[in-house]
Amino acid sequence: MSTKSARSLRNVETQKKKARRVIPRVKPTRMQGNTAAVRKRLKKLSGIARQAKAKAASA
C-alpha cells in the first residue's frame, strides 16, 4: 500500500505557481494574536516603546 508523497513533481510545480501568484505584503513588525503569551509580549514591547518615546521627548 504505497501513498503518493507530498513532494511529487506535480505538487512542486503547483507550489511554484502559487508562490508566483502570491501578492507581496509587508511582514508584520510585531506579533499578532490573542493568546496570553502574545498579549504579554505585546504589552512588554509597548511598554519599552513608550519608555523610549518618553526618553526621546525629555531629551
SULRAHU-V774775 format. One record per residue. NEAR is the number of other ideal C-beta (glycine too) atoms within 10 Angstrom. Layout:
# SULRAHU-V774775
NEAR / NEAR
This chain:
# SULRAHU-V774775
2 / 4 / 5 / 8 / 7 / 8 / 8 / 10 / 7 / 8 / 12 / 11 / 10 / 11 / 12 / 10 / 10 / 9 / 8 / 7 / 7 / 8 / 4 / 4 / 6 / 5 / 4 / 7 / 7 / 10 / 12 / 8 / 10 / 7 / 9 / 8 / 9 / 13 / 12 / 10 / 14 / 15 / 10 / 10 / 13 / 11 / 10 / 10 / 11 / 10 / 10 / 10 / 10 / 10 / 9 / 8 / 7 / 6 / 5
